[in-house]
Amino acid sequence: MSNVLLEFNAVDVFYGPIQALQQISIQVNQGETVALIGANGAGKSTLLMSIFGQPRIAAGQILFRGEDISRKSTHFIAANGIAQSPEGRRVFPDMTVEENLLMGAIPIGSQHQAEDLQRMYGLFPRLLERRQQRAMTLSGGEQQMLAIARALMSRPTLLLLDEPSLGLAPLIVKQIFQILRDLAREGMTIFLVEQNAHHALKLSDRAYVMVNGQIRMSGTGAELLLNQDVRKAYLGGI
């Protein structure tokens, strides 16, 4: 049996007359961490959002565990093993930390809520300290932890992360990526969209480089870290 979990086959996406994604073919295997890097506006977030049908693809297929999910509802996708921590975190500002976490469990029901809350507080001790605070009172780093923990509350097979380091201080970025490393070690499959190419490639088993809505390069994280074109374009030439 194939261990391919997520697959894009020749996917096109348009915003009106403008083509945002062109002939995208990528795959994420069970247990892998795969990164998608590229400049701002390259189409990375569009690719991630298209998995949930927002926007709908115009051509090609998106397969999850071999099933075409291109026309499935967002709720169906969330209930069947894909969760996303969105760009900009998008926590519910007036809800407490704990209420935000419980919202994450909605796609799978309340059966495991108590157990999963304890797991999240173990993974993110800061959230335990803040559990009764409203999300709007958290720092940017704490909100990012909350967004990731909320996604994990649906017990996903595949965790999608959209720019988890965006706007965060370097020390907090390091903490977030350490948590992602721990999740990967536990066997979580992670698909990561990230502008911070250095952190993303260090974390990833494999990675793709997106330029103007097309995949221009792929390889292991280690290979792309050493690639001169990647270093020049995304790692400041270091």
SEFIGU-572040 format. One record per residue (C-alpha): residue number from 1; residue in three letters; y negated, x negated, z. Coordinates in nm, 4 decimals. Layout:
<site><num>NUM</num><residu>ALA</residu><north>Y</north><east>X</east><up>Z</up></site>
...
This chain:
<site><num>1</num><residu>MET</residu><north>0.0000</north><east>0.0000</east><up>0.0000</up></site>
<site><num>2</num><residu>SER</residu><north>-0.3483</north><east>-0.1262</east><up>-0.0907</up></site>
<site><num>3</num><residu>ASN</residu><north>-0.5696</north><east>-0.2403</east><up>0.1941</up></site>
<site><num>4</num><residu>VAL</residu><north>-0.8869</north><east>-0.1518</east><up>0.0009</up></site>
<site><num>5</num><residu>LEU</residu><north>-1.0858</north><east>0.0831</east><up>0.2237</up></site>
<site><num>6</num><residu>LEU</residu><north>-1.4072</north><east>0.1399</east><up>0.0270</up></site>
<site><num>7</num><residu>GLU</residu><north>-1.4479</north><east>0.0948</east><up>-0.3464</up></site>
<site><num>8</num><residu>PHE</residu><north>-1.7351</north><east>0.1462</east><up>-0.5894</up></site>
<site><num>9</num><residu>ASN</residu><north>-1.6229</north><east>0.1740</east><up>-0.9525</up></site>
<site><num>10</num><residu>ALA</residu><north>-1.9013</north><east>0.1356</east><up>-1.2130</up></site>
<site><num>11</num><residu>VAL</residu><north>-2.1496</north><east>0.3412</east><up>-1.0093</up></site>
<site><num>12</num><residu>ASP</residu><north>-2.4908</north><east>0.4407</east><up>-1.1496</up></site>
<site><num>13</num><residu>VAL</residu><north>-2.7646</north><east>0.6020</east><up>-0.9408</up></site>
<site><num>14</num><residu>PHE</residu><north>-3.1000</north><east>0.7368</east><up>-1.0599</up></site>
<site><num>15</num><residu>TYR</residu><north>-3.4170</north><east>0.8528</east><up>-0.8860</up></site>
<site><num>16</num><residu>GLY</residu><north>-3.5501</north><east>1.0846</east><up>-1.1544</up></site>
<site><num>17</num><residu>PRO</residu><north>-3.5801</north><east>0.8707</east><up>-1.4704</up></site>
<site><num>18</num><residu>ILE</residu><north>-3.5597</north><east>0.5415</east><up>-1.2788</up></site>
<site><num>19</num><residu>GLN</residu><north>-3.2208</north><east>0.3731</east><up>-1.2531</up></site>
<site><num>20</num><residu>ALA</residu><north>-3.1729</north><east>0.2378</east><up>-0.8996</up></site>
<site><num>21</num><residu>LEU</residu><north>-2.8104</north><east>0.1178</east><up>-0.9273</up></site>
<site><num>22</num><residu>GLN</residu><north>-2.6413</north><east>-0.0012</east><up>-1.2454</up></site>
<site><num>23</num><residu>GLN</residu><north>-2.2639</north><east>-0.0319</east><up>-1.2925</up></site>
<site><num>24</num><residu>ILE</residu><north>-2.1935</north><east>-0.1256</east><up>-0.9299</up></site>
<site><num>25</num><residu>SER</residu><north>-1.8345</north><east>-0.2316</east><up>-0.8632</up></site>
<site><num>26</num><residu>ILE</residu><north>-1.7567</north><east>-0.3650</east><up>-0.5158</up></site>
<site><num>27</num><residu>GLN</residu><north>-1.4825</north><east>-0.3285</east><up>-0.2575</up></site>
<site><num>28</num><residu>VAL</residu><north>-1.4413</north><east>-0.3566</east><up>0.1173</up></site>
<site><num>29</num><residu>ASN</residu><north>-1.0914</north><east>-0.4226</east><up>0.2513</up></site>
<site><num>30</num><residu>GLN</residu><north>-0.9488</north><east>-0.3014</east><up>0.5819</up></site>
<site><num>31</num><residu>GLY</residu><north>-1.0521</north><east>-0.5294</east><up>0.8684</up></site>
<site><num>32</num><residu>GLU</residu><north>-1.3150</north><east>-0.7201</east><up>0.6682</up></site>
<site><num>33</num><residu>THR</residu><north>-1.6827</north><east>-0.7722</east><up>0.7308</up></site>
<site><num>34</num><residu>VAL</residu><north>-1.8613</north><east>-0.7552</east><up>0.3962</up></site>
<site><num>35</num><residu>ALA</residu><north>-2.2345</north><east>-0.8145</east><up>0.3504</up></site>
<site><num>36</num><residu>LEU</residu><north>-2.4704</north><east>-0.6995</east><up>0.0770</up></site>
<site><num>37</num><residu>ILE</residu><north>-2.7785</north><east>-0.9199</east><up>0.0583</up></site>
<site><num>38</num><residu>GLY</residu><north>-3.0827</north><east>-0.9127</east><up>-0.1662</up></site>
<site><num>39</num><residu>ALA</residu><north>-3.4592</north><east>-0.8871</east><up>-0.1703</up></site>
<site><num>40</num><residu>ASN</residu><north>-3.6492</north><east>-0.5860</east><up>-0.0424</up></site>
<site><num>41</num><residu>GLY</residu><north>-3.6301</north><east>-0.3091</east><up>-0.3052</up></site>
<site><num>42</num><residu>ALA</residu><north>-3.3161</north><east>-0.4473</east><up>-0.4725</up></site>
<site><num>43</num><residu>GLY</residu><north>-3.1271</north><east>-0.1207</east><up>-0.4148</up></site>
<site><num>44</num><residu>LYS</residu><north>-2.9199</north><east>-0.2177</east><up>-0.1096</up></site>
<site><num>45</num><residu>SER</residu><north>-3.0087</north><east>0.0858</east><up>0.1038</up></site>
<site><num>46</num><residu>THR</residu><north>-2.9654</north><east>0.3174</east><up>-0.1956</up></site>
<site><num>47</num><residu>LEU</residu><north>-2.6102</north><east>0.1865</east><up>-0.2361</up></site>
<site><num>48</num><residu>LEU</residu><north>-2.5332</north><east>0.2522</east><up>0.1295</up></site>
<site><num>49</num><residu>MET</residu><north>-2.6876</north><east>0.6000</east><up>0.1294</up></site>
<site><num>50</num><residu>SER</residu><north>-2.5000</north><east>0.6970</east><up>-0.1865</up></site>
<site><num>51</num><residu>ILE</residu><north>-2.1749</north><east>0.6773</east><up>0.0132</up></site>
<site><num>52</num><residu>PHE</residu><north>-2.2971</north><east>0.9867</east><up>0.2000</up></site>
<site><num>53</num><residu>GLY</residu><north>-2.4164</north><east>1.1527</east><up>-0.1208</up></site>
<site><num>54</num><residu>GLN</residu><north>-2.7880</north><east>1.0961</east><up>-0.0651</up></site>
<site><num>55</num><residu>PRO</residu><north>-2.8576</north><east>1.0301</east><up>-0.3491</up></site>
<site><num>56</num><residu>ARG</residu><north>-2.5593</north><east>1.1565</east><up>-0.5465</up></site>
<site><num>57</num><residu>ILE</residu><north>-2.4225</north><east>0.9119</east><up>-0.7977</up></site>
<site><num>58</num><residu>ALA</residu><north>-2.4782</north><east>0.9820</east><up>-1.1684</up></site>
<site><num>59</num><residu>ALA</residu><north>-2.1689</north><east>0.7995</east><up>-1.2970</up></site>
<site><num>60</num><residu>GLY</residu><north>-1.8649</north><east>0.6144</east><up>-1.1672</up></site>
<site><num>61</num><residu>GLN</residu><north>-1.6680</north><east>0.6724</east><up>-0.8480</up></site>
<site><num>62</num><residu>ILE</residu><north>-1.6896</north><east>0.5969</east><up>-0.4775</up></site>
<site><num>63</num><residu>LEU</residu><north>-1.3417</north><east>0.5839</east><up>-0.3247</up></site>
<site><num>64</num><residu>PHE</residu><north>-1.2569</north><east>0.5798</east><up>0.0460</up></site>
<site><num>65</num><residu>ARG</residu><north>-0.8912</north><east>0.5105</east><up>0.1259</up></site>
<site><num>66</num><residu>GLY</residu><north>-0.8172</north><east>0.5874</east><up>-0.2392</up></site>
<site><num>67</num><residu>GLU</residu><north>-0.9857</north><east>0.9304</east><up>-0.2360</up></site>
<site><num>68</num><residu>ASP</residu><north>-1.2910</north><east>1.0027</east><up>-0.4492</up></site>
<site><num>69</num><residu>ILE</residu><north>-1.5677</north><east>1.1002</east><up>-0.2040</up></site>
<site><num>70</num><residu>SER</residu><north>-1.8533</north><east>1.1052</east><up>-0.4585</up></site>
<site><num>71</num><residu>ARG</residu><north>-1.8873</north><east>1.4836</east><up>-0.4359</up></site>
<site><num>72</num><residu>LYS</residu><north>-1.7836</north><east>1.5370</east><up>-0.0742</up></site>
<site><num>73</num><residu>SER</residu><north>-2.0228</north><east>1.6724</east><up>0.1897</up></site>
<site><num>74</num><residu>THR</residu><north>-2.1901</north><east>1.4386</east><up>0.4363</up></site>
<site><num>75</num><residu>HIS</residu><north>-2.0079</north><east>1.6130</east><up>0.7211</up></site>
<site><num>76</num><residu>PHE</residu><north>-1.6693</north><east>1.5639</east><up>0.5524</up></site>
<site><num>77</num><residu>ILE</residu><north>-1.7374</north><east>1.1920</east><up>0.5083</up></site>
<site><num>78</num><residu>ALA</residu><north>-1.8557</north><east>1.1494</east><up>0.8689</up></site>
<site><num>79</num><residu>ALA</residu><north>-1.5559</north><east>1.3389</east><up>1.0054</up></site>
<site><num>80</num><residu>ASN</residu><north>-1.3112</north><east>1.1327</east><up>0.8012</up></site>
<site><num>81</num><residu>GLY</residu><north>-1.3885</north><east>0.7852</east><up>0.9207</up></site>
<site><num>82</num><residu>ILE</residu><north>-1.7264</north><east>0.6556</east><up>0.7966</up></site>
<site><num>83</num><residu>ALA</residu><north>-2.0265</north><east>0.6133</east><up>1.0283</up></site>
<site><num>84</num><residu>GLN</residu><north>-2.3688</north><east>0.4689</east><up>0.9580</up></site>
<site><num>85</num><residu>SER</residu><north>-2.6315</north><east>0.2990</east><up>1.1697</up></site>
<site><num>86</num><residu>PRO</residu><north>-2.9339</north><east>0.3704</east><up>0.9473</up></site>
<site><num>87</num><residu>GLU</residu><north>-3.2306</north><east>0.1549</east><up>0.8558</up></site>
<site><num>88</num><residu>GLY</residu><north>-3.5127</north><east>0.2030</east><up>1.1064</up></site>
<site><num>89</num><residu>ARG</residu><north>-3.2579</north><east>0.3114</east><up>1.3719</up></site>
<site><num>90</num><residu>ARG</residu><north>-3.3590</north><east>0.6816</east><up>1.3670</up></site>
<site><num>91</num><residu>VAL</residu><north>-3.2626</north><east>0.7581</east><up>1.7229</up></site>
<site><num>92</num><residu>PHE</residu><north>-3.3564</north><east>1.1023</east><up>1.8603</up></site>
<site><num>93</num><residu>PRO</residu><north>-3.6751</north><east>1.0027</east><up>2.0487</up></site>
<site><num>94</num><residu>ASP</residu><north>-3.6930</north><east>1.2900</east><up>2.3000</up></site>
<site><num>95</num><residu>MET</residu><north>-3.3243</north><east>1.2753</east><up>2.3916</up></site>
<site><num>96</num><residu>THR</residu><north>-3.1834</north><east>1.0436</east><up>2.6557</up></site>
<site><num>97</num><residu>VAL</residu><north>-2.9652</north><east>0.7476</east><up>2.5654</up></site>
<site><num>98</num><residu>GLU</residu><north>-2.6570</north><east>0.9429</east><up>2.6708</up></site>
<site><num>99</num><residu>GLU</residu><north>-2.7562</north><east>1.2513</east><up>2.4713</up></site>
<site><num>100</num><residu>ASN</residu><north>-2.8055</north><east>1.0311</east><up>2.1630</up></site>
<site><num>101</num><residu>LEU</residu><north>-2.4572</north><east>0.8871</east><up>2.2106</up></site>
<site><num>102</num><residu>LEU</residu><north>-2.3047</north><east>1.2334</east><up>2.2426</up></site>
<site><num>103</num><residu>MET</residu><north>-2.4713</north><east>1.3331</east><up>1.9144</up></site>
<site><num>104</num><residu>GLY</residu><north>-2.2713</north><east>1.0540</east><up>1.7512</up></site>
<site><num>105</num><residu>ALA</residu><north>-1.9454</north><east>1.2183</east><up>1.8578</up></site>
<site><num>106</num><residu>ILE</residu><north>-2.0227</north><east>1.5516</east><up>1.6885</up></site>
<site><num>107</num><residu>PRO</residu><north>-1.8256</north><east>1.4793</east><up>1.3661</up></site>
<site><num>108</num><residu>ILE</residu><north>-1.4991</north><east>1.4374</east><up>1.5629</up></site>
<site><num>109</num><residu>GLY</residu><north>-1.5533</north><east>1.6803</east><up>1.8521</up></site>
<site><num>110</num><residu>SER</residu><north>-1.5674</north><east>1.6235</east><up>2.2269</up></site>
<site><num>111</num><residu>GLN</residu><north>-1.2058</north><east>1.5272</east><up>2.2976</up></site>
<site><num>112</num><residu>HIS</residu><north>-1.2732</north><east>1.1557</east><up>2.3581</up></site>
<site><num>113</num><residu>GLN</residu><north>-1.6356</north><east>1.1742</east><up>2.4717</up></site>
<site><num>114</num><residu>ALA</residu><north>-1.5994</north><east>1.0514</east><up>2.8312</up></site>
<site><num>115</num><residu>GLU</residu><north>-1.3686</north><east>0.7663</east><up>2.7335</up></site>
<site><num>116</num><residu>ASP</residu><north>-1.5883</north><east>0.6593</east><up>2.4412</up></site>
<site><num>117</num><residu>LEU</residu><north>-1.9083</north><east>0.6718</east><up>2.6483</up></site>
<site><num>118</num><residu>GLN</residu><north>-1.7515</north><east>0.4246</east><up>2.8905</up></site>
<site><num>119</num><residu>ARG</residu><north>-1.6500</north><east>0.2009</east><up>2.5999</up></site>
<site><num>120</num><residu>MET</residu><north>-2.0058</north><east>0.2028</east><up>2.4626</up></site>
<site><num>121</num><residu>TYR</residu><north>-2.1490</north><east>0.1169</east><up>2.8041</up></site>
<site><num>122</num><residu>GLY</residu><north>-1.9008</north><east>-0.1701</east><up>2.8222</up></site>
<site><num>123</num><residu>LEU</residu><north>-2.0045</north><east>-0.2979</east><up>2.4790</up></site>
<site><num>124</num><residu>PHE</residu><north>-2.3758</north><east>-0.2424</east><up>2.5435</up></site>
<site><num>125</num><residu>PRO</residu><north>-2.4453</north><east>-0.2861</east><up>2.9188</up></site>
<site><num>126</num><residu>ARG</residu><north>-2.8189</north><east>-0.2404</east><up>2.8547</up></site>
<site><num>127</num><residu>LEU</residu><north>-2.7524</north><east>0.1175</east><up>2.7461</up></site>
<site><num>128</num><residu>LEU</residu><north>-2.5745</north><east>0.1882</east><up>3.0744</up></site>
<site><num>129</num><residu>GLU</residu><north>-2.8876</north><east>0.0768</east><up>3.2613</up></site>
<site><num>130</num><residu>ARG</residu><north>-3.0981</north><east>0.3046</east><up>3.0392</up></site>
<site><num>131</num><residu>ARG</residu><north>-2.8588</north><east>0.5977</east><up>3.0071</up></site>
<site><num>132</num><residu>GLN</residu><north>-3.1001</north><east>0.8611</east><up>3.1468</up></site>
<site><num>133</num><residu>GLN</residu><north>-3.4104</north><east>0.7238</east><up>2.9744</up></site>
<site><num>134</num><residu>ARG</residu><north>-3.5509</north><east>0.8917</east><up>2.6657</up></site>
<site><num>135</num><residu>ALA</residu><north>-3.4800</north><east>0.6917</east><up>2.3509</up></site>
<site><num>136</num><residu>MET</residu><north>-3.8513</north><east>0.6621</east><up>2.2678</up></site>
<site><num>137</num><residu>THR</residu><north>-3.8994</north><east>0.4480</east><up>2.5806</up></site>
<site><num>138</num><residu>LEU</residu><north>-3.6492</north><east>0.1824</east><up>2.4678</up></site>
<site><num>139</num><residu>SER</residu><north>-3.7433</north><east>-0.1472</east><up>2.3051</up></site>
<site><num>140</num><residu>GLY</residu><north>-3.6651</north><east>-0.2017</east><up>1.9358</up></site>
<site><num>141</num><residu>GLY</residu><north>-3.3573</north><east>-0.4048</east><up>2.0244</up></site>
<site><num>142</num><residu>GLU</residu><north>-3.2313</north><east>-0.1396</east><up>2.2658</up></site>
<site><num>143</num><residu>GLN</residu><north>-3.2849</north><east>0.1301</east><up>2.0022</up></site>
<site><num>144</num><residu>GLN</residu><north>-3.0825</north><east>-0.0771</east><up>1.7552</up></site>
<site><num>145</num><residu>MET</residu><north>-2.7996</north><east>-0.1087</east><up>2.0092</up></site>
<site><num>146</num><residu>LEU</residu><north>-2.8184</north><east>0.2676</east><up>2.0610</up></site>
<site><num>147</num><residu>ALA</residu><north>-2.8011</north><east>0.3351</east><up>1.6852</up></site>
<site><num>148</num><residu>ILE</residu><north>-2.4896</north><east>0.1173</east><up>1.6509</up></site>
<site><num>149</num><residu>ALA</residu><north>-2.3265</north><east>0.2681</east><up>1.9617</up></site>
<site><num>150</num><residu>ARG</residu><north>-2.4046</north><east>0.6216</east><up>1.8401</up></site>
<site><num>151</num><residu>ALA</residu><north>-2.2299</north><east>0.5415</east><up>1.5088</up></site>
<site><num>152</num><residu>LEU</residu><north>-1.9265</north><east>0.4066</east><up>1.6949</up></site>
<site><num>153</num><residu>MET</residu><north>-1.8938</north><east>0.7298</east><up>1.8953</up></site>
<site><num>154</num><residu>SER</residu><north>-1.7291</north><east>0.8956</east><up>1.5930</up></site>
<site><num>155</num><residu>ARG</residu><north>-1.4461</north><east>0.6372</east><up>1.6064</up></site>
<site><num>156</num><residu>PRO</residu><north>-1.5071</north><east>0.5251</east><up>1.2477</up></site>
<site><num>157</num><residu>THR</residu><north>-1.2622</north><east>0.3349</east><up>1.0327</up></site>
<site><num>158</num><residu>LEU</residu><north>-1.5631</north><east>0.1919</east><up>0.8473</up></site>
<site><num>159</num><residu>LEU</residu><north>-1.8987</north><east>0.1075</east><up>1.0081</up></site>
<site><num>160</num><residu>LEU</residu><north>-2.2011</north><east>0.0929</east><up>0.7759</up></site>
<site><num>161</num><residu>LEU</residu><north>-2.5040</north><east>-0.0990</east><up>0.8999</up></site>
<site><num>162</num><residu>ASP</residu><north>-2.8396</north><east>-0.0829</east><up>0.7228</up></site>
<site><num>163</num><residu>GLU</residu><north>-3.0760</north><east>-0.3688</east><up>0.8150</up></site>
<site><num>164</num><residu>PRO</residu><north>-2.9740</north><east>-0.4023</east><up>1.1822</up></site>
<site><num>165</num><residu>SER</residu><north>-3.2045</north><east>-0.7025</east><up>1.2351</up></site>
<site><num>166</num><residu>LEU</residu><north>-3.5166</north><east>-0.5439</east><up>1.0844</up></site>
<site><num>167</num><residu>GLY</residu><north>-3.8267</north><east>-0.5949</east><up>1.2994</up></site>
<site><num>168</num><residu>LEU</residu><north>-3.6415</north><east>-0.7535</east><up>1.5907</up></site>
<site><num>169</num><residu>ALA</residu><north>-3.7188</north><east>-1.0782</east><up>1.7740</up></site>
<site><num>170</num><residu>PRO</residu><north>-3.4862</north><east>-1.3713</east><up>1.6895</up></site>
<site><num>171</num><residu>LEU</residu><north>-3.3182</north><east>-1.3657</east><up>2.0316</up></site>
<site><num>172</num><residu>ILE</residu><north>-3.2377</north><east>-0.9935</east><up>1.9982</up></site>
<site><num>173</num><residu>VAL</residu><north>-3.1085</north><east>-1.0478</east><up>1.6430</up></site>
<site><num>174</num><residu>LYS</residu><north>-2.8702</north><east>-1.3096</east><up>1.7821</up></site>
<site><num>175</num><residu>GLN</residu><north>-2.7455</north><east>-1.0611</east><up>2.0456</up></site>
<site><num>176</num><residu>ILE</residu><north>-2.6944</north><east>-0.7852</east><up>1.7863</up></site>
<site><num>177</num><residu>PHE</residu><north>-2.4947</north><east>-1.0147</east><up>1.5587</up></site>
<site><num>178</num><residu>GLN</residu><north>-2.2822</north><east>-1.1320</east><up>1.8516</up></site>
<site><num>179</num><residu>ILE</residu><north>-2.1929</north><east>-0.7688</east><up>1.9217</up></site>
<site><num>180</num><residu>LEU</residu><north>-2.1016</north><east>-0.7223</east><up>1.5533</up></site>
<site><num>181</num><residu>ARG</residu><north>-1.8862</north><east>-1.0365</east><up>1.5711</up></site>
<site><num>182</num><residu>ASP</residu><north>-1.7045</north><east>-0.8896</east><up>1.8736</up></site>
<site><num>183</num><residu>LEU</residu><north>-1.6459</north><east>-0.5607</east><up>1.6896</up></site>
<site><num>184</num><residu>ALA</residu><north>-1.5094</north><east>-0.7478</east><up>1.3883</up></site>
<site><num>185</num><residu>ARG</residu><north>-1.2708</north><east>-0.9418</east><up>1.6132</up></site>
<site><num>186</num><residu>GLU</residu><north>-1.1428</north><east>-0.6094</east><up>1.7468</up></site>
<site><num>187</num><residu>GLY</residu><north>-1.0531</north><east>-0.5132</east><up>1.3893</up></site>
<site><num>188</num><residu>MET</residu><north>-1.3512</north><east>-0.2959</east><up>1.2938</up></site>
<site><num>189</num><residu>THR</residu><north>-1.4245</north><east>-0.2884</east><up>0.9195</up></site>
<site><num>190</num><residu>ILE</residu><north>-1.7966</north><east>-0.3494</east><up>0.8687</up></site>
<site><num>191</num><residu>PHE</residu><north>-2.0138</north><east>-0.3136</east><up>0.5588</up></site>
<site><num>192</num><residu>LEU</residu><north>-2.3507</north><east>-0.4677</east><up>0.6291</up></site>
<site><num>193</num><residu>VAL</residu><north>-2.6724</north><east>-0.4389</east><up>0.4287</up></site>
<site><num>194</num><residu>GLU</residu><north>-2.9114</north><east>-0.7056</east><up>0.5522</up></site>
<site><num>195</num><residu>GLN</residu><north>-3.2214</north><east>-0.8968</east><up>0.4448</up></site>
<site><num>196</num><residu>ASN</residu><north>-3.1507</north><east>-1.1720</east><up>0.6986</up></site>
<site><num>197</num><residu>ALA</residu><north>-2.9125</north><east>-1.3523</east><up>0.4641</up></site>
<site><num>198</num><residu>HIS</residu><north>-2.8404</north><east>-1.6386</east><up>0.7030</up></site>
<site><num>199</num><residu>HIS</residu><north>-2.7036</north><east>-1.4166</east><up>0.9810</up></site>
<site><num>200</num><residu>ALA</residu><north>-2.5306</north><east>-1.1816</east><up>0.7361</up></site>
<site><num>201</num><residu>LEU</residu><north>-2.3449</north><east>-1.4573</east><up>0.5505</up></site>
<site><num>202</num><residu>LYS</residu><north>-2.2433</north><east>-1.6347</east><up>0.8707</up></site>
<site><num>203</num><residu>LEU</residu><north>-2.0904</north><east>-1.3111</east><up>0.9995</up></site>
<site><num>204</num><residu>SER</residu><north>-1.9202</north><east>-1.2020</east><up>0.6758</up></site>
<site><num>205</num><residu>ASP</residu><north>-1.5779</north><east>-1.2643</east><up>0.5287</up></site>
<site><num>206</num><residu>ARG</residu><north>-1.7185</north><east>-1.1819</east><up>0.1852</up></site>
<site><num>207</num><residu>ALA</residu><north>-2.0574</north><east>-1.0944</east><up>0.0431</up></site>
<site><num>208</num><residu>TYR</residu><north>-2.2330</north><east>-0.9599</east><up>-0.2642</up></site>
<site><num>209</num><residu>VAL</residu><north>-2.5821</north><east>-1.0458</east><up>-0.3897</up></site>
<site><num>210</num><residu>MET</residu><north>-2.7840</north><east>-0.7609</east><up>-0.5380</up></site>
<site><num>211</num><residu>VAL</residu><north>-3.0762</north><east>-0.8129</east><up>-0.7772</up></site>
<site><num>212</num><residu>ASN</residu><north>-3.2640</north><east>-0.5172</east><up>-0.9297</up></site>
<site><num>213</num><residu>GLY</residu><north>-2.9828</north><east>-0.2684</east><up>-0.8719</up></site>
<site><num>214</num><residu>GLN</residu><north>-2.7057</north><east>-0.4923</east><up>-1.0062</up></site>
<site><num>215</num><residu>ILE</residu><north>-2.4464</north><east>-0.7145</east><up>-0.8404</up></site>
<site><num>216</num><residu>ARG</residu><north>-2.5251</north><east>-1.0652</east><up>-0.9624</up></site>
<site><num>217</num><residu>MET</residu><north>-2.2992</north><east>-1.2771</east><up>-0.7431</up></site>
<site><num>218</num><residu>SER</residu><north>-2.0124</north><east>-1.2513</east><up>-0.4970</up></site>
<site><num>219</num><residu>GLY</residu><north>-1.7967</north><east>-1.4815</east><up>-0.2890</up></site>
<site><num>220</num><residu>THR</residu><north>-1.7009</north><east>-1.5618</east><up>0.0663</up></site>
<site><num>221</num><residu>GLY</residu><north>-1.9818</north><east>-1.5748</east><up>0.3206</up></site>
<site><num>222</num><residu>ALA</residu><north>-1.9278</north><east>-1.9507</east><up>0.3520</up></site>
<site><num>223</num><residu>GLU</residu><north>-1.9441</north><east>-2.0048</east><up>-0.0260</up></site>
<site><num>224</num><residu>LEU</residu><north>-2.2691</north><east>-1.8137</east><up>-0.0636</up></site>
<site><num>225</num><residu>LEU</residu><north>-2.4254</north><east>-1.9952</east><up>0.2330</up></site>
<site><num>226</num><residu>LEU</residu><north>-2.3748</north><east>-2.3189</east><up>0.0389</up></site>
<site><num>227</num><residu>ASN</residu><north>-2.4767</north><east>-2.1801</east><up>-0.3008</up></site>
<site><num>228</num><residu>GLN</residu><north>-2.8007</north><east>-2.3441</east><up>-0.4168</up></site>
<site><num>229</num><residu>ASP</residu><north>-2.9371</north><east>-2.0305</east><up>-0.5906</up></site>
<site><num>230</num><residu>VAL</residu><north>-2.8721</north><east>-1.8199</east><up>-0.2800</up></site>
<site><num>231</num><residu>ARG</residu><north>-3.0285</north><east>-2.0851</east><up>-0.0553</up></site>
<site><num>232</num><residu>LYS</residu><north>-3.3389</north><east>-2.1004</east><up>-0.2724</up></site>
<site><num>233</num><residu>ALA</residu><north>-3.3816</north><east>-1.7254</east><up>-0.3048</up></site>
<site><num>234</num><residu>TYR</residu><north>-3.2754</north><east>-1.5948</east><up>0.0381</up></site>
<site><num>235</num><residu>LEU</residu><north>-3.2524</north><east>-1.8845</east><up>0.2838</up></site>
<site><num>236</num><residu>GLY</residu><north>-3.5906</north><east>-2.0419</east><up>0.2300</up></site>
<site><num>237</num><residu>GLY</residu><north>-3.4345</north><east>-2.3386</east><up>0.0512</up></site>
<site><num>238</num><residu>ILE</residu><north>-3.2693</north><east>-2.4655</east><up>0.3709</up></site>
